[in-house]
């Protein structure tokens, strides 16, 4: 069974490094980012180049006023 990780702030810095590390260890990654889609897509491409699945998801918790 493949593990899937949701990594917040994954478009740069520590989040990016975490996402790539998970991919190197055989996991698939959801790359959550707040504002820079281009950076997030770059990370998705890097994860896929490692043979893993990846998707980018824009997520800004500050804009979520109510949750169902």
C-alpha positions in Angstrom: 0.0 0.0 0.0 1.4 3.4 -1.0 1.4 6.1 1.6 0.2 9.6 0.6 1.4 12.6 2.6 -0.1 16.1 2.7 2.8 18.5 3.2 1.9 22.1 3.9 4.1 24.9 2.7 5.6 22.4 0.3 6.4 24.9 -2.4 9.6 26.1 -0.7 12.0 25.6 2.1 11.5 23.0 4.7 8.2 21.9 3.3 9.7 21.4 -0.2 12.6 19.3 1.3 10.1 17.3 3.3 8.0 16.5 0.2 11.0 15.4 -1.8 12.3 13.3 1.1 8.9 11.5 1.3 9.0 10.9 -2.4 12.5 9.5 -2.2 11.3 7.1 0.5 8.5 5.8 -1.7 5.6 8.0 -0.8 3.2 10.0 -2.9 2.7 13.7 -2.0 0.1 16.4 -2.0 1.9 19.6 -2.3 -0.1 22.2 -0.3 0.8 25.9 -0.9 -0.7 29.3 -0.2 0.2 31.6 -3.0 2.9 30.6 -5.4 1.5 28.0 -7.8 4.6 28.0 -10.1 6.8 26.9 -7.2 4.3 24.2 -6.1 4.2 22.9 -9.7 8.0 22.7 -9.7 7.9 20.5 -6.6 5.2 18.3 -8.2 7.5 17.9 -11.3 10.4 17.0 -9.1 8.4 14.4 -7.1 7.1 12.9 -10.4 10.7 12.8 -11.7 11.4 10.5 -8.7 8.8 8.1 -10.0 6.1 9.1 -7.4 2.7 10.6 -7.8 2.1 14.2 -6.8 -0.5 17.0 -7.0 -0.6 20.6 -5.9 -3.4 22.0 -3.7 -3.8 25.7 -2.9 -4.7 26.0 0.7 -4.9 29.1 2.8 -6.3 28.3 6.3 -6.5 32.0 7.1 -9.3 32.3 4.5 -11.4 29.5 5.9 -13.8 31.1 8.2 -16.1 28.2 8.8 -15.7 24.5 8.4 -18.6 22.2 7.8 
